[in-house]
Structures are given as C-alpha cells and as structure tokens.
C-alpha cells in the first residue's frame, strides 16, 4: 500500500499568505486606531488642563490686582 503525502498547492499557499497578510493589516489598523484614539484623548486632557491652568492664572491675577472683592 502506498502512503499519500499531501503536497500544498500554490493556490492554498497563496490563500494562506493572503489571509495572514489581511490579518496582519487588520491588527496593524486596529493598533493605529487605538493609538490615534489615545493620542486624541491625551490631547484633549492636555488642552483641558492648560485651559484650567489659564483660568486659574487669570483668576489669581484679578484677585492680586485688587479687582476682585470678597466683600458683598
């Protein structure tokens, strides 16, 4: 009895390679989306902090210049 050894055809190798490339592209794309989302989130947080600090500095400047009175 002769034993058959399966030989991978070029079309199945091509399909596997294409599937691997597609999977890799999808993973890379998801990674870029997460990275962009994180950068956007960090940017928003930084802008909010800068805005908050600027508002504090303006408030302190007004108080120190005597333009803000705590009296009713």
PyMOL commands that set and color helices and strands:
alter all, ss='L'
color gray80, all
select helices_A, chain A and resi 10-64
alter helices_A, ss='H'
color red, helices_A
deselect
rebuild
show_as cartoon
